[in-house]
Protein backbone atom coordinates (compact mmCIF):
# COMPACT_ATOMS: atom_id res chain seq x y z
CA UNK A 1 0.00 0.00 0.00
CA UNK A 2 2.79 2.41 0.90
CA UNK A 3 4.58 1.76 -2.40
CA UNK A 4 1.30 2.46 -4.25
CA UNK A 5 0.88 5.72 -2.31
CA UNK A 6 4.42 6.72 -3.21
CA UNK A 7 3.79 6.06 -6.91
CA UNK A 8 0.58 8.09 -6.79
CA UNK A 9 2.31 10.94 -4.99
CA UNK A 10 5.16 11.00 -7.45
CA UNK A 11 2.78 10.96 -10.40
CA UNK A 12 0.67 13.73 -8.93
CA UNK A 13 3.36 16.18 -7.89
CA UNK A 14 7.07 15.65 -8.49
CA UNK A 15 9.51 18.12 -7.06
CA UNK A 16 10.90 20.70 -9.49
CA UNK A 17 14.19 19.52 -11.00
CA UNK A 18 16.93 21.30 -12.89
CA UNK A 19 18.97 19.27 -15.36
CA UNK A 20 22.62 18.47 -14.77
CA UNK A 21 23.46 19.68 -18.25
CA UNK A 22 21.64 23.00 -17.97
CA UNK A 23 23.42 26.30 -18.44
CA UNK A 24 24.10 28.77 -15.64
CA UNK A 25 21.18 30.85 -16.89
CA UNK A 26 18.89 27.91 -16.21
CA UNK A 27 19.99 27.51 -12.59
CA UNK A 28 17.36 28.36 -9.95
CA UNK A 29 17.83 31.58 -8.06
CA UNK A 30 18.92 31.08 -4.49
CA UNK A 31 16.09 32.01 -2.14
CA UNK A 32 15.22 31.52 1.51
CA UNK A 33 12.41 29.13 0.63
CA UNK A 34 14.37 26.47 -1.26
CA UNK A 35 17.12 23.91 -1.03
CA UNK A 36 19.15 22.68 -4.02
CA UNK A 37 20.11 19.00 -4.02
CA UNK A 38 22.69 17.15 -6.10
CA UNK A 39 21.67 13.50 -5.83
CA UNK A 40 23.09 10.22 -7.06
CA UNK A 41 19.92 8.44 -5.93
CA UNK A 42 17.20 7.99 -8.55
CA UNK A 43 14.29 6.42 -6.72
CA UNK A 44 10.60 7.36 -6.72
CA UNK A 45 10.69 7.19 -2.94
CA UNK A 46 13.23 10.02 -2.78
CA UNK A 47 11.13 12.23 -5.03
CA UNK A 48 8.06 11.58 -2.91
CA UNK A 49 9.97 12.44 0.25
CA UNK A 50 11.12 15.72 -1.26
CA UNK A 51 7.49 16.47 -2.11
CA UNK A 52 6.38 15.68 1.43
CA UNK A 53 9.17 17.84 2.86
CA UNK A 54 8.03 20.77 0.72
CA UNK A 55 4.42 20.17 1.72
CA UNK A 56 5.30 20.21 5.41
CA UNK A 57 7.84 23.05 5.44
CA UNK A 58 7.13 25.22 2.40
CA UNK A 59 10.77 24.77 1.35
CA UNK A 60 11.03 23.96 -2.37
CA UNK A 61 13.42 21.11 -3.21
CA UNK A 62 15.27 21.46 -6.54
CA UNK A 63 17.14 18.35 -7.67
CA UNK A 64 20.00 17.53 -10.04
CA UNK A 65 20.51 13.78 -10.58
CA UNK A 66 23.68 12.32 -12.05
CA UNK A 67 26.35 9.76 -11.18
CA UNK A 68 28.35 10.27 -8.01
CA UNK A 69 31.56 11.02 -9.90
CA UNK A 70 29.78 13.52 -12.14
CA UNK A 71 28.27 15.33 -9.17
CA UNK A 72 31.55 15.47 -7.26
CA UNK A 73 33.36 16.77 -10.34
CA UNK A 74 30.62 19.33 -10.90
CA UNK A 75 30.91 20.59 -7.33
CA UNK A 76 34.68 20.90 -7.75
CA UNK A 77 34.33 22.82 -11.00
CA UNK A 78 31.64 25.13 -9.67
CA UNK A 79 33.53 25.88 -6.47
CA UNK A 80 32.09 28.64 -4.30
CA UNK A 81 29.61 29.52 -7.06
CA UNK A 82 27.85 26.15 -6.91
CA UNK A 83 24.10 26.43 -6.31
CA UNK A 84 24.09 23.07 -4.53
CA UNK A 85 23.19 22.96 -0.85
CA UNK A 86 23.11 19.17 -0.33
CA UNK A 87 25.04 16.27 -1.87
CA UNK A 88 23.32 12.88 -1.67
CA UNK A 89 25.24 9.82 -2.80
CA UNK A 90 25.74 6.15 -2.03
CA UNK A 91 28.59 4.53 -0.12
CA UNK A 92 30.62 6.00 2.71
CA UNK A 93 33.68 5.82 0.47
CA UNK A 94 32.18 8.40 -1.89
CA UNK A 95 30.96 10.59 0.95
CA UNK A 96 34.42 10.58 2.47
CA UNK A 97 35.89 11.42 -0.95
CA UNK A 98 33.66 14.50 -1.12
CA UNK A 99 34.78 15.49 2.38
CA UNK A 100 38.48 15.05 1.57
CA UNK A 101 38.09 17.25 -1.50
CA UNK A 102 36.70 20.06 0.63
CA UNK A 103 33.20 19.92 -0.85
CA UNK A 104 31.27 19.54 2.42
CA UNK A 105 30.99 21.52 5.64
CA UNK A 106 30.56 20.40 9.25
CA UNK A 107 27.05 20.42 10.66
CA UNK A 108 25.96 20.36 14.29
CA UNK A 109 22.46 18.98 14.77
CA UNK A 110 21.03 17.38 17.87
CA UNK A 111 18.36 15.75 15.68
CA UNK A 112 20.90 14.09 13.38
CA UNK A 113 23.01 13.00 16.35
CA UNK A 114 19.96 11.41 17.97
CA UNK A 115 18.63 9.73 14.82
CA UNK A 116 21.84 8.35 13.31
CA UNK A 117 24.21 6.03 15.23
CA UNK A 118 27.71 7.41 15.57
CA UNK A 119 29.43 4.84 13.36
CA UNK A 120 27.03 5.64 10.49
CA UNK A 121 28.02 9.30 10.26
CA UNK A 122 31.22 11.27 9.77
CA UNK A 123 33.08 11.90 12.99
CA UNK A 124 33.45 15.57 12.00
CA UNK A 125 29.80 16.01 11.09
CA UNK A 126 30.38 16.51 7.35
CA UNK A 127 28.22 13.61 6.16
CA UNK A 128 25.42 11.48 7.56
CA UNK A 129 24.16 8.02 6.64
CA UNK A 130 20.47 8.01 5.68
CA UNK A 131 19.92 4.36 4.71
CA UNK A 132 21.84 1.13 5.27
CA UNK A 133 22.50 -1.78 2.94
CA UNK A 134 24.17 -5.04 3.99
CA UNK A 135 26.77 -6.74 1.76
CA UNK A 136 25.29 -10.24 1.83
CA UNK A 137 25.95 -13.58 0.15
CA UNK A 138 23.21 -14.47 -2.34
CA UNK A 139 23.34 -18.24 -2.78
CA UNK A 140 21.47 -20.76 -4.92
CA UNK A 141 19.08 -22.70 -2.70
CA UNK A 142 19.45 -25.90 -4.73
CA UNK A 143 23.26 -26.00 -4.91
CA UNK A 144 24.31 -24.38 -1.63
CA UNK A 145 23.14 -24.97 1.91
CA UNK A 146 23.29 -22.17 4.53
CA UNK A 147 25.61 -24.31 6.64
CA UNK A 148 28.09 -24.27 3.74
CA UNK A 149 28.54 -20.52 4.29
CA UNK A 150 30.14 -18.65 7.16
CA UNK A 151 32.35 -15.63 6.49
CA UNK A 152 33.58 -13.42 3.67
CA UNK A 153 37.02 -14.91 4.30
CA UNK A 154 35.78 -18.47 3.74
CA UNK A 155 34.78 -17.60 0.16
CA UNK A 156 38.49 -17.57 -0.72
CA UNK A 157 38.82 -21.26 0.22
CA UNK A 158 39.43 -24.07 -2.30
CA UNK A 159 35.86 -25.44 -2.03
CA UNK A 160 34.59 -22.31 -3.81
CA UNK A 161 36.82 -22.47 -6.90
CA UNK A 162 34.77 -21.50 -9.96
CA UNK A 163 31.66 -20.78 -7.89
CA UNK A 164 31.87 -17.11 -6.78
CA UNK A 165 30.33 -14.15 -8.57
CA UNK A 166 30.92 -10.48 -7.90
CA UNK A 167 31.04 -7.21 -9.76
CA UNK A 168 34.25 -5.38 -10.65
CA UNK A 169 36.61 -3.99 -8.04
CA UNK A 170 36.23 -0.65 -9.82
CA UNK A 171 32.85 -0.43 -8.09
CA UNK A 172 32.92 1.40 -4.78
CA UNK A 173 30.80 -1.27 -3.04
CA UNK A 174 33.59 -3.81 -3.42
CA UNK A 175 36.25 -1.22 -2.67
CA UNK A 176 34.52 -0.49 0.63
CA UNK A 177 34.16 -4.18 1.44
CA UNK A 178 37.88 -4.61 0.81
CA UNK A 179 38.59 -1.51 2.91
CA UNK A 180 36.65 -3.14 5.75
CA UNK A 181 38.76 -6.28 5.34
CA UNK A 182 41.89 -4.13 5.63
CA UNK A 183 40.54 -2.48 8.77
CA UNK A 184 39.70 -5.79 10.43
CA UNK A 185 42.38 -8.16 9.13
CA UNK A 186 45.28 -5.93 8.13
CA UNK A 187 46.56 -5.25 4.58
CA UNK A 188 48.43 -8.53 4.06
CA UNK A 189 45.50 -10.75 5.01
CA UNK A 190 43.13 -8.54 3.03
CA UNK A 191 45.29 -8.92 -0.07
CA UNK A 192 45.44 -12.69 0.40
CA UNK A 193 41.64 -12.71 0.66
CA UNK A 194 41.24 -10.62 -2.49
CA UNK A 195 43.58 -12.96 -4.40
CA UNK A 196 41.52 -15.93 -3.18
CA UNK A 197 38.29 -14.33 -4.40
CA UNK A 198 39.87 -13.76 -7.83
CA UNK A 199 41.03 -17.40 -7.95
CA UNK A 200 37.49 -18.59 -7.15
CA UNK A 201 35.55 -16.44 -9.61
CA UNK A 202 33.11 -18.29 -11.84
CA UNK A 203 33.58 -15.65 -14.56
CA UNK A 204 35.24 -12.30 -15.06
CA UNK A 205 33.42 -9.57 -13.14
CA UNK A 206 30.62 -8.17 -15.27
CA UNK A 207 27.52 -6.09 -14.59
CA UNK A 208 25.96 -4.89 -11.36
CA UNK A 209 24.66 -6.67 -8.29
CA UNK A 210 21.34 -7.61 -9.90
CA UNK A 211 23.29 -9.23 -12.74
CA UNK A 212 25.22 -11.35 -10.23
CA UNK A 213 21.98 -12.58 -8.66
CA UNK A 214 20.52 -13.47 -12.05
CA UNK A 215 23.75 -15.26 -12.97
CA UNK A 216 23.48 -17.42 -9.84
CA UNK A 217 19.89 -18.30 -10.78
CA UNK A 218 21.06 -19.16 -14.32
CA UNK A 219 23.72 -21.55 -13.02
CA UNK A 220 26.78 -19.44 -13.88
CA UNK A 221 27.91 -19.51 -10.25
CA UNK A 222 26.69 -20.64 -6.86
CA UNK A 223 27.11 -17.61 -4.61
CA UNK A 224 27.34 -13.86 -5.23
CA UNK A 225 28.47 -10.95 -3.09
CA UNK A 226 25.72 -8.31 -3.38
CA UNK A 227 23.99 -5.49 -1.55
CA UNK A 228 20.88 -6.65 0.28
CA UNK A 229 18.37 -4.33 -1.36
CA UNK A 230 19.06 -5.69 -4.85
CA UNK A 231 17.82 -9.14 -3.85
CA UNK A 232 14.98 -7.71 -1.76
CA UNK A 233 13.71 -5.63 -4.68
CA UNK A 234 13.67 -8.70 -6.92
CA UNK A 235 11.77 -10.65 -4.27
CA UNK A 236 9.15 -7.89 -3.92
CA UNK A 237 8.98 -7.06 -7.63
CA UNK A 238 5.71 -6.83 -9.55
CA UNK A 239 7.50 -8.66 -12.38
CA UNK A 240 6.87 -12.42 -12.20
CA UNK A 241 10.23 -13.30 -13.78
CA UNK A 242 12.14 -11.23 -11.24
CA UNK A 243 10.25 -12.92 -8.41
CA UNK A 244 11.03 -16.31 -10.00
CA UNK A 245 14.74 -15.45 -9.92
CA UNK A 246 14.56 -14.34 -6.29
CA UNK A 247 12.74 -17.51 -5.23
CA UNK A 248 15.82 -19.52 -6.18
CA UNK A 249 18.15 -17.38 -4.09
CA UNK A 250 18.81 -17.34 -0.36
CA UNK A 251 20.21 -14.42 1.64
CA UNK A 252 23.11 -15.18 3.98
CA UNK A 253 24.65 -12.71 6.43
CA UNK A 254 28.39 -13.43 6.79
CA UNK A 255 30.55 -13.21 9.92
CA UNK A 256 27.73 -13.57 12.42
CA UNK A 257 30.01 -15.39 14.84
CA UNK A 258 32.52 -12.53 14.98
CA UNK A 259 32.41 -8.89 13.82
CA UNK A 260 29.12 -9.03 11.89
CA UNK A 261 28.08 -8.42 8.30
CA UNK A 262 29.57 -5.48 6.43
CA UNK A 263 27.11 -2.62 6.07
CA UNK A 264 27.36 0.60 4.13
CA UNK A 265 25.14 3.63 3.69
CA UNK A 266 23.67 6.04 1.27
CA UNK A 267 24.02 9.45 2.82
CA UNK A 268 24.25 13.18 2.48
CA UNK A 269 26.16 16.26 3.51
CA UNK A 270 25.74 20.01 3.34
CA UNK A 271 27.95 21.49 0.63
CA UNK A 272 30.62 24.01 1.50
CA UNK A 273 29.12 26.40 -1.07
CA UNK A 274 25.60 26.24 0.40
CA UNK A 275 23.69 29.50 0.70
CA UNK A 276 20.71 27.73 2.25
CA UNK A 277 22.42 25.95 5.14
CA UNK A 278 19.46 26.09 7.51
CA UNK A 279 17.13 24.59 4.89
CA UNK A 280 19.74 21.98 4.00
CA UNK A 281 20.04 20.86 7.62
CA UNK A 282 16.24 20.74 7.95
CA UNK A 283 16.09 18.45 4.92
CA UNK A 284 18.72 16.08 6.35
CA UNK A 285 16.91 16.05 9.68
CA UNK A 286 13.65 15.19 7.93
CA UNK A 287 15.27 12.38 5.91
CA UNK A 288 16.64 10.86 9.13
CA UNK A 289 13.25 10.99 10.86
CA UNK A 290 10.55 8.38 11.34
CA UNK A 291 8.42 9.21 8.28
CA UNK A 292 11.27 9.28 5.76
CA UNK A 293 13.05 6.29 7.27
CA UNK A 294 9.85 4.24 6.96
CA UNK A 295 9.49 5.21 3.29
CA UNK A 296 13.11 4.30 2.53
CA UNK A 297 12.58 0.93 4.21
CA UNK A 298 9.23 0.03 2.68
CA UNK A 299 9.66 1.39 -0.83
CA UNK A 300 13.30 0.54 -1.53
CA UNK A 301 14.03 -2.25 0.98
CA UNK A 302 16.94 -0.42 2.57
CA UNK A 303 17.62 -0.80 6.27
CA UNK A 304 16.80 2.36 8.25
CA UNK A 305 19.63 4.14 10.02
CA UNK A 306 17.30 5.27 12.79
CA UNK A 307 16.83 2.53 15.37
CA UNK A 308 13.28 1.37 15.93
CA UNK A 309 11.94 2.01 12.42
CA UNK A 310 10.34 -1.11 10.97
CA UNK A 311 12.02 -2.99 8.12
CA UNK A 312 10.12 -4.00 4.99
CA UNK A 313 8.31 -7.34 5.14
CA UNK A 314 10.90 -8.87 2.80
CA UNK A 315 13.80 -7.86 5.04
CA UNK A 316 11.95 -9.00 8.13
CA UNK A 317 11.52 -12.38 6.45
CA UNK A 318 15.30 -12.74 6.29
CA UNK A 319 15.55 -12.28 10.05
CA UNK A 320 17.68 -10.21 12.38
CA UNK A 321 21.43 -10.10 11.92
CA UNK A 322 24.54 -8.72 13.57
CA UNK A 323 26.04 -5.85 11.59
CA UNK A 324 29.63 -4.68 11.63
CA UNK A 325 29.96 -1.55 13.80
CA UNK A 326 33.14 -0.34 12.07
CA UNK A 327 33.30 3.45 11.85
CA UNK A 328 32.36 3.99 8.20
CA UNK A 329 34.77 6.90 7.92
CA UNK A 330 37.47 4.21 7.73
CA UNK A 331 36.05 2.96 4.43
CA UNK A 332 36.90 6.24 2.77
CA UNK A 333 40.23 6.59 4.49
CA UNK A 334 41.28 3.11 3.31
CA UNK A 335 39.80 3.38 -0.19
CA UNK A 336 43.06 4.14 -2.02
CA UNK A 337 44.81 1.21 -0.33
CA UNK A 338 41.88 -1.06 -1.20
CA UNK A 339 42.14 -0.09 -4.87
CA UNK A 340 45.88 -0.82 -4.90
CA UNK A 341 45.36 -4.20 -3.25
CA UNK A 342 42.60 -5.14 -5.71
CA UNK A 343 44.88 -4.24 -8.60
CA UNK A 344 47.76 -6.34 -7.26
CA UNK A 345 45.37 -9.26 -6.68
CA UNK A 346 44.14 -9.08 -10.28
CA UNK A 347 40.58 -8.19 -9.26
CA UNK A 348 39.43 -6.31 -12.35
Wavefront OBJ file of the C-alpha trace (Angstrom):
o trace
v 0.000 0.000 0.000
v 2.789 2.408 0.896
v 4.582 1.757 -2.404
v 1.298 2.462 -4.250
v 0.881 5.721 -2.314
v 4.423 6.715 -3.213
v 3.791 6.065 -6.907
v 0.584 8.094 -6.792
v 2.307 10.938 -4.995
v 5.163 11.003 -7.455
v 2.783 10.959 -10.402
v 0.667 13.728 -8.932
v 3.357 16.183 -7.894
v 7.068 15.651 -8.494
v 9.514 18.122 -7.063
v 10.901 20.699 -9.493
v 14.194 19.524 -10.996
v 16.930 21.299 -12.888
v 18.972 19.271 -15.357
v 22.619 18.468 -14.766
v 23.464 19.675 -18.254
v 21.638 23.005 -17.974
v 23.415 26.301 -18.444
v 24.103 28.775 -15.640
v 21.184 30.853 -16.885
v 18.891 27.906 -16.206
v 19.988 27.509 -12.593
v 17.363 28.355 -9.949
v 17.827 31.578 -8.062
v 18.917 31.083 -4.485
v 16.086 32.010 -2.136
v 15.217 31.523 1.507
v 12.412 29.132 0.630
v 14.369 26.474 -1.256
v 17.121 23.911 -1.035
v 19.149 22.682 -4.015
v 20.107 19.002 -4.024
v 22.694 17.153 -6.104
v 21.669 13.501 -5.834
v 23.089 10.224 -7.064
v 19.922 8.438 -5.931
v 17.202 7.992 -8.555
v 14.286 6.423 -6.717
v 10.598 7.363 -6.722
v 10.689 7.186 -2.935
v 13.228 10.021 -2.776
v 11.134 12.234 -5.028
v 8.059 11.577 -2.915
v 9.970 12.436 0.252
v 11.119 15.725 -1.258
v 7.487 16.468 -2.109
v 6.377 15.679 1.426
v 9.166 17.837 2.865
v 8.025 20.765 0.718
v 4.416 20.174 1.715
v 5.297 20.215 5.410
v 7.839 23.048 5.443
v 7.125 25.224 2.402
v 10.769 24.771 1.348
v 11.034 23.960 -2.370
v 13.423 21.108 -3.213
v 15.272 21.457 -6.544
v 17.141 18.347 -7.673
v 19.999 17.535 -10.038
v 20.511 13.783 -10.579
v 23.684 12.316 -12.051
v 26.346 9.763 -11.182
v 28.352 10.269 -8.006
v 31.560 11.021 -9.896
v 29.779 13.519 -12.143
v 28.274 15.330 -9.172
v 31.548 15.468 -7.255
v 33.358 16.769 -10.343
v 30.624 19.328 -10.905
v 30.912 20.588 -7.330
v 34.680 20.899 -7.749
v 34.332 22.817 -11.005
v 31.637 25.135 -9.669
v 33.531 25.884 -6.474
v 32.085 28.637 -4.299
v 29.605 29.516 -7.056
v 27.853 26.147 -6.909
v 24.105 26.435 -6.315
v 24.086 23.072 -4.526
v 23.188 22.955 -0.848
v 23.112 19.173 -0.327
v 25.037 16.275 -1.874
v 23.321 12.884 -1.668
v 25.235 9.820 -2.805
v 25.735 6.150 -2.028
v 28.593 4.530 -0.118
v 30.618 6.004 2.705
v 33.683 5.825 0.465
v 32.183 8.397 -1.894
v 30.957 10.590 0.954
v 34.421 10.576 2.468
v 35.894 11.424 -0.950
v 33.662 14.502 -1.125
v 34.780 15.485 2.375
v 38.477 15.050 1.572
v 38.089 17.254 -1.505
v 36.697 20.056 0.630
v 33.202 19.923 -0.847
v 31.271 19.539 2.424
v 30.992 21.519 5.641
v 30.562 20.403 9.249
v 27.053 20.421 10.663
v 25.959 20.356 14.286
v 22.455 18.982 14.774
v 21.030 17.376 17.872
v 18.361 15.752 15.685
v 20.897 14.087 13.378
v 23.015 13.000 16.353
v 19.958 11.414 17.970
v 18.626 9.730 14.824
v 21.836 8.353 13.312
v 24.207 6.029 15.226
v 27.712 7.409 15.570
v 29.428 4.838 13.359
v 27.033 5.641 10.486
v 28.022 9.302 10.262
v 31.216 11.265 9.772
v 33.082 11.897 12.994
v 33.451 15.575 11.999
v 29.799 16.011 11.085
v 30.380 16.513 7.354
v 28.218 13.605 6.160
v 25.417 11.480 7.564
v 24.157 8.022 6.640
v 20.467 8.010 5.678
v 19.923 4.359 4.714
v 21.835 1.128 5.268
v 22.504 -1.780 2.945
v 24.166 -5.036 3.989
v 26.769 -6.743 1.763
v 25.293 -10.244 1.832
v 25.951 -13.578 0.146
v 23.210 -14.468 -2.342
v 23.340 -18.242 -2.776
v 21.466 -20.761 -4.924
v 19.077 -22.705 -2.701
v 19.450 -25.899 -4.730
v 23.256 -25.999 -4.910
v 24.311 -24.378 -1.629
v 23.135 -24.974 1.912
v 23.287 -22.168 4.525
v 25.607 -24.312 6.642
v 28.090 -24.266 3.737
v 28.538 -20.523 4.294
v 30.138 -18.653 7.164
v 32.345 -15.629 6.487
v 33.585 -13.419 3.672
v 37.025 -14.910 4.296
v 35.775 -18.472 3.740
v 34.777 -17.601 0.156
v 38.486 -17.566 -0.717
v 38.822 -21.261 0.219
v 39.431 -24.071 -2.300
v 35.862 -25.438 -2.030
v 34.594 -22.313 -3.806
v 36.821 -22.468 -6.897
v 34.770 -21.503 -9.957
v 31.657 -20.776 -7.887
v 31.872 -17.111 -6.782
v 30.331 -14.147 -8.572
v 30.915 -10.477 -7.898
v 31.044 -7.215 -9.758
v 34.246 -5.378 -10.649
v 36.607 -3.989 -8.035
v 36.231 -0.648 -9.819
v 32.850 -0.427 -8.093
v 32.918 1.405 -4.781
v 30.804 -1.268 -3.036
v 33.594 -3.810 -3.422
v 36.248 -1.220 -2.670
v 34.520 -0.491 0.630
v 34.164 -4.184 1.445
v 37.882 -4.614 0.811
v 38.586 -1.507 2.912
v 36.645 -3.136 5.754
v 38.765 -6.281 5.336
v 41.889 -4.129 5.628
v 40.540 -2.479 8.771
v 39.702 -5.791 10.433
v 42.383 -8.160 9.132
v 45.278 -5.927 8.132
v 46.558 -5.247 4.580
v 48.431 -8.533 4.058
v 45.498 -10.746 5.014
v 43.128 -8.540 3.027
v 45.294 -8.917 -0.074
v 45.444 -12.692 0.400
v 41.640 -12.711 0.657
v 41.241 -10.624 -2.494
v 43.576 -12.956 -4.403
v 41.521 -15.928 -3.183
v 38.290 -14.329 -4.402
v 39.871 -13.759 -7.827
v 41.028 -17.396 -7.952
v 37.494 -18.591 -7.147
v 35.549 -16.437 -9.608
v 33.112 -18.289 -11.840
v 33.584 -15.654 -14.559
v 35.244 -12.296 -15.062
v 33.416 -9.569 -13.138
v 30.619 -8.174 -15.267
v 27.519 -6.088 -14.590
v 25.962 -4.891 -11.357
v 24.665 -6.667 -8.294
v 21.340 -7.613 -9.896
v 23.287 -9.233 -12.741
v 25.221 -11.350 -10.235
v 21.979 -12.585 -8.662
v 20.522 -13.474 -12.054
v 23.754 -15.263 -12.975
v 23.478 -17.423 -9.843
v 19.892 -18.297 -10.779
v 21.062 -19.155 -14.321
v 23.718 -21.552 -13.022
v 26.777 -19.440 -13.879
v 27.915 -19.514 -10.255
v 26.686 -20.638 -6.860
v 27.112 -17.610 -4.605
v 27.341 -13.862 -5.228
v 28.471 -10.946 -3.094
v 25.724 -8.310 -3.381
v 23.992 -5.492 -1.545
v 20.878 -6.654 0.276
v 18.372 -4.328 -1.359
v 19.060 -5.689 -4.849
v 17.823 -9.137 -3.845
v 14.975 -7.708 -1.755
v 13.708 -5.630 -4.681
v 13.667 -8.699 -6.922
v 11.766 -10.650 -4.271
v 9.150 -7.888 -3.922
v 8.977 -7.055 -7.631
v 5.711 -6.828 -9.550
v 7.497 -8.656 -12.385
v 6.872 -12.417 -12.200
v 10.232 -13.298 -13.781
v 12.136 -11.229 -11.239
v 10.253 -12.920 -8.410
v 11.027 -16.309 -9.995
v 14.740 -15.453 -9.918
v 14.563 -14.342 -6.288
v 12.735 -17.510 -5.229
v 15.822 -19.524 -6.181
v 18.154 -17.385 -4.091
v 18.805 -17.340 -0.362
v 20.211 -14.420 1.637
v 23.105 -15.183 3.979
v 24.651 -12.709 6.427
v 28.386 -13.433 6.793
v 30.549 -13.208 9.921
v 27.727 -13.566 12.416
v 30.009 -15.390 14.845
v 32.522 -12.534 14.977
v 32.409 -8.886 13.819
v 29.123 -9.031 11.894
v 28.076 -8.423 8.304
v 29.572 -5.478 6.428
v 27.105 -2.617 6.071
v 27.363 0.604 4.126
v 25.143 3.629 3.688
v 23.669 6.041 1.268
v 24.020 9.449 2.823
v 24.251 13.181 2.476
v 26.164 16.257 3.509
v 25.736 20.013 3.338
v 27.947 21.488 0.633
v 30.623 24.012 1.500
v 29.115 26.401 -1.066
v 25.603 26.242 0.400
v 23.688 29.498 0.697
v 20.708 27.730 2.250
v 22.415 25.953 5.140
v 19.458 26.091 7.505
v 17.128 24.592 4.894
v 19.737 21.977 4.005
v 20.037 20.859 7.616
v 16.243 20.745 7.953
v 16.094 18.447 4.917
v 18.723 16.085 6.354
v 16.914 16.045 9.682
v 13.652 15.191 7.931
v 15.270 12.385 5.913
v 16.640 10.865 9.131
v 13.248 10.995 10.864
v 10.547 8.383 11.336
v 8.423 9.212 8.277
v 11.272 9.285 5.761
v 13.048 6.286 7.265
v 9.848 4.242 6.965
v 9.490 5.209 3.290
v 13.105 4.298 2.528
v 12.575 0.931 4.212
v 9.232 0.029 2.682
v 9.657 1.392 -0.829
v 13.301 0.538 -1.529
v 14.030 -2.253 0.978
v 16.936 -0.419 2.571
v 17.624 -0.797 6.268
v 16.801 2.364 8.251
v 19.633 4.141 10.021
v 17.301 5.268 12.786
v 16.830 2.527 15.371
v 13.279 1.370 15.931
v 11.942 2.012 12.423
v 10.339 -1.112 10.972
v 12.015 -2.986 8.118
v 10.120 -4.004 4.991
v 8.313 -7.344 5.140
v 10.900 -8.866 2.799
v 13.796 -7.860 5.041
v 11.948 -8.997 8.134
v 11.519 -12.380 6.455
v 15.298 -12.737 6.285
v 15.553 -12.282 10.046
v 17.675 -10.206 12.381
v 21.429 -10.102 11.916
v 24.535 -8.719 13.569
v 26.035 -5.847 11.593
v 29.634 -4.677 11.626
v 29.963 -1.552 13.796
v 33.138 -0.344 12.074
v 33.300 3.452 11.854
v 32.363 3.988 8.198
v 34.774 6.902 7.917
v 37.468 4.212 7.734
v 36.052 2.961 4.431
v 36.901 6.243 2.767
v 40.234 6.586 4.492
v 41.284 3.114 3.307
v 39.800 3.377 -0.187
v 43.055 4.141 -2.017
v 44.814 1.213 -0.329
v 41.883 -1.057 -1.196
v 42.144 -0.090 -4.869
v 45.880 -0.818 -4.898
v 45.356 -4.202 -3.245
v 42.605 -5.143 -5.707
v 44.877 -4.238 -8.600
v 47.757 -6.339 -7.262
v 45.365 -9.257 -6.681
v 44.141 -9.080 -10.276
v 40.583 -8.187 -9.262
v 39.426 -6.308 -12.354
l 1 2 3 4 5 6 7 8 9 10 11 12 13 14 15 16 17 18 19 20 21 22 23 24 25 26 27 28 29 30 31 32 33 34 35 36 37 38 39 40 41 42 43 44 45 46 47 48 49 50 51 52 53 54 55 56 57 58 59 60 61 62 63 64 65 66 67 68 69 70 71 72 73 74 75 76 77 78 79 80 81 82 83 84 85 86 87 88 89 90 91 92 93 94 95 96 97 98 99 100 101 102 103 104 105 106 107 108 109 110 111 112 113 114 115 116 117 118 119 120 121 122 123 124 125 126 127 128 129 130 131 132 133 134 135 136 137 138 139 140 141 142 143 144 145 146 147 148 149 150 151 152 153 154 155 156 157 158 159 160 161 162 163 164 165 166 167 168 169 170 171 172 173 174 175 176 177 178 179 180 181 182 183 184 185 186 187 188 189 190 191 192 193 194 195 196 197 198 199 200 201 202 203 204 205 206 207 208 209 210 211 212 213 214 215 216 217 218 219 220 221 222 223 224 225 226 227 228 229 230 231 232 233 234 235 236 237 238 239 240 241 242 243 244 245 246 247 248 249 250 251 252 253 254 255 256 257 258 259 260 261 262 263 264 265 266 267 268 269 270 271 272 273 274 275 276 277 278 279 280 281 282 283 284 285 286 287 288 289 290 291 292 293 294 295 296 297 298 299 300 301 302 303 304 305 306 307 308 309 310 311 312 313 314 315 316 317 318 319 320 321 322 323 324 325 326 327 328 329 330 331 332 333 334 335 336 337 338 339 340 341 342 343 344 345 346 347 348
